[in-house]
Amino acid sequence: MRYAVISDIHSNLEALEAVLADIEDSGIRDIIFIGDAVGYGPSPNECTEMLSERCKALVAGNHDWAVIGLSDASFFNEYARRAVEWTSEVIEEKNKEILRSMPLTDEDKKRDAFFVHATPRRPEEWSYLLNLWDAELNFYSFEEKVCFIGHSHQPFIVEKVPSGEVVTHTESVRIKGDSRYIINAGSVGQPRDGDPRACFAVVDDDRVKIVRIPYDIEKVQEKMRQELLPNPLIERLAAGR
Ligand code: ZN
């Protein structure tokens, strides 16, 4: 029952390669991708292709939808919107087709797990699950034991214990028989929790943990400069903000 969950790659090939190498080294074969293959970064084609080759399931994110015209990029901030426009120009048709084929949610009955980019409750609204009240509400919107999300680029683990109380964990937790969980897998390609290393989640039998992996940030930044992507997007990678 070992598998990895990766989210928010955002066209960062160097971070994606580092994460996939680490997953392979640890002998994990099944990878679930939960949205935002593209947006912000310089390598949308390479990342989309690699995800479709390596992942067992792929779920759509709001940047993926914006690039293929399924959601309105006018809700994005200026830099995100410019990156979406740039991505729409450079992405190949076959990779747009991959983005179009990704559903909003996915369930794995065998693993008793649900996968969605933003929130299990009304996933097409791309809301942020940021506090325990949001978490409590969202536990009613999926049936499985575990739900994986991304979107905020901030990893966390929320556990709902049998009494109904909701508690948080930061790095790792043992999956107990009578609890349910919402786990934010963090972001591979643009972490925002102050740690610039690539972030993802691993389920190892009855334990789930958040994993951090260093990658060549300067190389991505150089590619972004060459493509004239907005400076704040380049600088934030080194800060992890
Ligand atoms: Zn994202």
Boltz pocket constraint, residues with backbone or C-beta under 6 A from the ligand:
constraints:
  - pocket:
      binder: B
      contacts: [[A, 8], [A, 10], [A, 35], [A, 36], [A, 61], [A, 63], [A, 151], [A, 152], [A, 153]]
      max_distance: 6.0
